[in-house]
């Protein structure tokens, strides 16, 4: 199962169970809470009516035609139309029962025929007569509907003793609408809370999965050898990204070092073997011509080793360099013309001519020393691979954002499979007329110089030959 689904299902399980349990608790508390509030109000009402009935008890007790009975009759007949928080109330639901000290019914606003009955065994009356709080909840059948009636009693006291009891009853169904509405509101509020929680869980899951996917994409690109910056993320994921980047750099450095050591060792074998062979031969008696030939070979191989060491050191310094040194404003075409004077002897030795094919006037901000190092290596590489008595094509062109210094030789070129490796250290192809390969450090140096300038080194098959372009920002 994917990470996103695992996180979402875990969040859904926690949020869903929490919402269901909380909703169940709230719904279970609605009805008892409403009944508790109703009972509290009925206690106040019972005690108020008990005080109202004291005067009639002092005169012998309430009568069915007395003031209290008439007041209760008028109460039953009063019209009412009240909108209570959106719900309409059109009936008065209180039933008042008055009993004497023995529990005999003196008045009953709901059932006048109950007068004279013995209610002394009812819990509300019996407990009140004993001086305790009297209340009960009883089922009642009315008009084919079974409902629960809540009854609360209060003592009527005169002369320091209990002379009667006033019981106030109210059907729970009269407040059921309020209970139902409260339950619906709690239910929909809980459902909304659950939906919001799930939406939040989806958002958090998507954010987490997106962050993990960014890390995975970065790891895959790093594995493919792409030099990219770690993703910018907050918190622990950002720390993980930078830790992965540090680990990648260390591994790449170690792999690069191992590769460079192997490649450098390979590059050193040929000149060292040639030096050893020439040295051994020079120890013997040789004709002057052979001695001169082997001595020249020693000098050539020594120069080759010196060039290799110098380029390795130069490339190491460039790779350790972060930015450019001193920048100068350079007219690129005139500057390239001046650089052609340095390899003039080698050009003449091989019968090569440099021909301008395009010469745009463009100015660039560059480090002259680094630019000279890059162009010198490009010229040396082109001279090595160009056939004798051929031409080297030089061009300076411009685009809206870049200046391009292009050099083309008419040599054997590079196989299509080798283009991806061009510019990497110790990758090279055989020079024309021999099986001797270069070190590949010249193009690697030129590419690093281009990168330090914010540009790049581009390669293109010229058929015949190879076209190398140093692209610099304008």
Secondary structure, 3 states (H helix, E strand, C coil): CCHHHHHHHHHHHHHHHHHHHHHHHHHHHHHHHHHHHHHHHHHHHHHHHHHHHHHHHHCCCCCCCCHHHHHHHHHHHCCCCEEECCEEECCCCCEEEEEECCCEEEEECCCHHHCCCECCCCHHHHHHHCCCCCEEEEEEEECCEEEEEEEEEEEEEECCEEEEEEEEEEEHHHHHHHHHHHHHHHHHHHHHHHHHHHHHHHHHHHHHHHHHHHHHHHHHHHHCCCCCCCCCCCHHHHHHHHHHHHHHHHHHHHHHHHHHHHHHHHHHHHHHHHHHHHHHHHCCCCCHHHHHHHHHHHHHHHHHHHHHHHHHHHHHHHHHCCCCCCCEEEEHHHHHHHHCCCCHHHHHHHCCEEEEEEECCCEEEECHHHHHHHHHHHHHHHHHHCCCCCEEEEEEEECCCEEEEEEECCCCCCCHHHHHHCCCCCCCCECCCCCCECCCHHHHHHHHHHHHCCCEEEEEECCCCEEEEEEEEC
